[in-house]
Amino acid sequence: MKNYKIGTRLAGGFGLLIALSLAMLTSGIYQLNQVSSSTQQMMQEPLRKERLASDWHATLVAGVQRSMAVARSNDDSLVELFAAENTRASKESGKRQEDFASLISTPEEKALFDKVGEYRQSYIKKRDAIITEKGAGNFDRARALFDDEFVPASNGYLASVEALRDHQRASIDKMGQDINTGASRGDLILAITGALSAIIGVLIAWVLTRSIVQPLSRAVQATQAVAAGDLTHNVQPEGRDEAAQLLHALQ
């Protein structure tokens, strides 16, 4: 240390502190980017799939209620009244099914989606069968189909869509936990880096101060001795920095 000029030592010490500060800044930016990327990823796919499944489920609930009203009522006009709405709901469900299929990313998700498709086909088949029997005036047959076939099919369809929706919500919850974990890890890294920077900064300040003050103190002592007329004062210069050069001159 004493072989380096004071300016070089100061520059090196401040340079190291600046490097540590840049390391903290880089770490902070990286952690923020990770959190931002994870949040964006959650918004792009899992949340979109959860909304598709939720909307699908809401449309299905309304459709089941309409089909129940048709099956339990002796009013033939309900079939025509709900025909347009059932057609629209079927198109919406089909569109959501296509949109969801394009976003499937895991085997578990694919299995849940395929089960929804199976129940949907069965549900539509039972619903149309009831409407056909009602149109033909076979009310007893329509009610029997409702109790024996439509209710189990609609319950299975609803449960399968709910399972698909809940799976997406679980995925979102997991991603949220991962984001929180990443944020906590980033805070810990920043805290550790900050503590290390503070410790290293104090150490650098102590070393630099000691390496500059001690030689200058010896130079002051030698100068005071010379000023007092003592030319026998023992001067021991060490190193090649400015303080050492001053001690050499006094010697």
JOKA-V524823 format. One record per residue. N is the residue number from 1. RES is the residue in one small letter. PSI is psi in whole degrees, -180 to 180 (NA if undefined). Layout:
n=N res=RES psi=PSI
n=N res=RES psi=PSI
This chain:
n=1 res=m psi=-40
n=2 res=k psi=-15
n=3 res=n psi=-7
n=4 res=y psi=144
n=5 res=k psi=155
n=6 res=i psi=-42
n=7 res=g psi=-40
n=8 res=t psi=-41
n=9 res=r psi=-44
n=10 res=l psi=-42
n=11 res=a psi=-42
n=12 res=g psi=-43
n=13 res=g psi=-49
n=14 res=f psi=-35
n=15 res=g psi=-41
n=16 res=l psi=-41
n=17 res=l psi=-40
n=18 res=i psi=-40
n=19 res=a psi=-41
n=20 res=l psi=-40
n=21 res=s psi=-41
n=22 res=l psi=-37
n=23 res=a psi=-42
n=24 res=m psi=-44
n=25 res=l psi=-44
n=26 res=t psi=-43
n=27 res=s psi=-43
n=28 res=g psi=-44
n=29 res=i psi=-40
n=30 res=y psi=-46
n=31 res=q psi=-40
n=32 res=l psi=-40
n=33 res=n psi=-37
n=34 res=q psi=-45
n=35 res=v psi=-43
n=36 res=s psi=-42
n=37 res=s psi=-42
n=38 res=s psi=-40
n=39 res=t psi=-42
n=40 res=q psi=-40
n=41 res=q psi=-40
n=42 res=m psi=-37
n=43 res=m psi=-31
n=44 res=q psi=-46
n=45 res=e psi=-64
n=46 res=p psi=-43
n=47 res=l psi=-38
n=48 res=r psi=-42
n=49 res=k psi=-38
n=50 res=e psi=-39
n=51 res=r psi=-39
n=52 res=l psi=-47
n=53 res=a psi=-39
n=54 res=s psi=-44
n=55 res=d psi=-39
n=56 res=w psi=-46
n=57 res=h psi=-42
n=58 res=a psi=-43
n=59 res=t psi=-39
n=60 res=l psi=-42
n=61 res=v psi=-44
n=62 res=a psi=-39
n=63 res=g psi=-41
n=64 res=v psi=-41
n=65 res=q psi=-39
n=66 res=r psi=-43
n=67 res=s psi=-36
n=68 res=m psi=-41
n=69 res=a psi=-41
n=70 res=v psi=-44
n=71 res=a psi=-35
n=72 res=r psi=-16
n=73 res=s psi=149
n=74 res=n psi=6
n=75 res=d psi=111
n=76 res=d psi=-21
n=77 res=s psi=-19
n=78 res=l psi=-31
n=79 res=v psi=-47
n=80 res=e psi=-34
n=81 res=l psi=-40
n=82 res=f psi=-1
n=83 res=a psi=-49
n=84 res=a psi=-40
n=85 res=e psi=-39
n=86 res=n psi=-38
n=87 res=t psi=-44
n=88 res=r psi=-43
n=89 res=a psi=-38
n=90 res=s psi=-40
n=91 res=k psi=-42
n=92 res=e psi=-44
n=93 res=s psi=-40
n=94 res=g psi=-40
n=95 res=k psi=-42
n=96 res=r psi=-36
n=97 res=q psi=-43
n=98 res=e psi=-44
n=99 res=d psi=-42
n=100 res=f psi=-39
n=101 res=a psi=-34
n=102 res=s psi=-13
n=103 res=l psi=-1
n=104 res=i psi=134
n=105 res=s psi=-8
n=106 res=t psi=153
n=107 res=p psi=-38
n=108 res=e psi=-42
n=109 res=e psi=-40
n=110 res=k psi=-41
n=111 res=a psi=-43
n=112 res=l psi=-40
n=113 res=f psi=-42
n=114 res=d psi=-38
n=115 res=k psi=-38
n=116 res=v psi=-44
n=117 res=g psi=-40
n=118 res=e psi=-47
n=119 res=y psi=-34
n=120 res=r psi=-44
n=121 res=q psi=-42
n=122 res=s psi=-41
n=123 res=y psi=-48
n=124 res=i psi=-41
n=125 res=k psi=-45
n=126 res=k psi=-39
n=127 res=r psi=-46
n=128 res=d psi=-34
n=129 res=a psi=-40
n=130 res=i psi=-44
n=131 res=i psi=-40
n=132 res=t psi=-46
n=133 res=e psi=-38
n=134 res=k psi=-40
n=135 res=g psi=-31
n=136 res=a psi=-1
n=137 res=g psi=8
n=138 res=n psi=75
n=139 res=f psi=-38
n=140 res=d psi=-41
n=141 res=r psi=-39
n=142 res=a psi=-43
n=143 res=r psi=-36
n=144 res=a psi=-42
n=145 res=l psi=-38
n=146 res=f psi=-50
n=147 res=d psi=-42
n=148 res=d psi=-30
n=149 res=e psi=-45
n=150 res=f psi=-45
n=151 res=v psi=-49
n=152 res=p psi=-39
n=153 res=a psi=-43
n=154 res=s psi=-39
n=155 res=n psi=-41
n=156 res=g psi=-40
n=157 res=y psi=-47
n=158 res=l psi=-44
n=159 res=a psi=-37
n=160 res=s psi=-39
n=161 res=v psi=-39
n=162 res=e psi=-41
n=163 res=a psi=-40
n=164 res=l psi=-42
n=165 res=r psi=-45
n=166 res=d psi=-33
n=167 res=h psi=-40
n=168 res=q psi=-39
n=169 res=r psi=-39
n=170 res=a psi=-39
n=171 res=s psi=-41
n=172 res=i psi=-43
n=173 res=d psi=-42
n=174 res=k psi=-43
n=175 res=m psi=-37
n=176 res=g psi=-41
n=177 res=q psi=-41
n=178 res=d psi=-39
n=179 res=i psi=-44
n=180 res=n psi=-40
n=181 res=t psi=-43
n=182 res=g psi=-40
n=183 res=a psi=-42
n=184 res=s psi=-40
n=185 res=r psi=-39
n=186 res=g psi=-41
n=187 res=d psi=-40
n=188 res=l psi=-43
n=189 res=i psi=-43
n=190 res=l psi=-40
n=191 res=a psi=-44
n=192 res=i psi=-45
n=193 res=t psi=-41
n=194 res=g psi=-42
n=195 res=a psi=-44
n=196 res=l psi=-41
n=197 res=s psi=-42
n=198 res=a psi=-44
n=199 res=i psi=-47
n=200 res=i psi=-38
n=201 res=g psi=-44
n=202 res=v psi=-42
n=203 res=l psi=-44
n=204 res=i psi=-44
n=205 res=a psi=-42
n=206 res=w psi=-46
n=207 res=v psi=-47
n=208 res=l psi=-45
n=209 res=t psi=-45
n=210 res=r psi=-41
n=211 res=s psi=-22
n=212 res=i psi=-43
n=213 res=v psi=-43
n=214 res=q psi=-51
n=215 res=p psi=-38
n=216 res=l psi=-36
n=217 res=s psi=-42
n=218 res=r psi=-38
n=219 res=a psi=-40
n=220 res=v psi=-43
n=221 res=q psi=-45
n=222 res=a psi=-40
n=223 res=t psi=-43
n=224 res=q psi=-38
n=225 res=a psi=-43
n=226 res=v psi=-42
n=227 res=a psi=-29
n=228 res=a psi=-1
n=229 res=g psi=6
n=230 res=d psi=102
n=231 res=l psi=9
n=232 res=t psi=6
n=233 res=h psi=132
n=234 res=n psi=114
n=235 res=v psi=127
n=236 res=q psi=85
n=237 res=p psi=141
n=238 res=e psi=135
n=239 res=g psi=-168
n=240 res=r psi=18
n=241 res=d psi=-176
n=242 res=e psi=-40
n=243 res=a psi=-40
n=244 res=a psi=-39
n=245 res=q psi=-39
n=246 res=l psi=-43
n=247 res=l psi=-38
n=248 res=h psi=-43
n=249 res=a psi=-41
n=250 res=l psi=-34
n=251 res=q psi=NA
